[in-house]
């Protein structure tokens, strides 16, 4: 398990080794998807942090607070790190980036809106529980 900020910074690093840049909104969705696929591929959470169900999909408050200064703009390369500190975690993040990295932020918003963890939490105004993410992603695999 790694820290969510390390996962975020590693995704930013990956975006600068590709032609697609990452905005704060896109970063949030990629972190959520990474958490879900980590449960499928490794049967463990990628990080311990939780997400809230906001209007535009899952949001981790710590990541939001740190990167909100970039608004809708791409997050600059200097915010990235070249390692997340864990090879398995990096493999998950790389696979998620390779699959979803070319999607627009709003494609990812639409994708997460169609998933039950966000939908159920948004209806009730509660956080998205990691157990719900695990159950959902394991059910679609």
Number of C-alpha atoms within 10 A of each C-alpha: 14 17 13 20 18 20 29 23 22 22 28 26 23 24 24 16 10 12 10 15 22 26 21 25 25 21 27 25 24 25 26 21 22 23 28 24 24 25 20 19 13 12 12 15 21 25 19 12 16 18 24 18 22 16 11 17 24 28 24 22 13 13 18 14 10 11 16 14 11 13 11 13 13 17 23 15 16 10 13 21 17 13 16 23 15 12 10 16 24 20 13 20 26 18 14 19 22 13 10 17 23 15 12 16 22 14 14 22 18 13 13 20 19 12 14 16 24 26 18 16 19 19 9 9 12 14 19 22 15 20 12 16 24 20 15 17 20 16 9 7 8
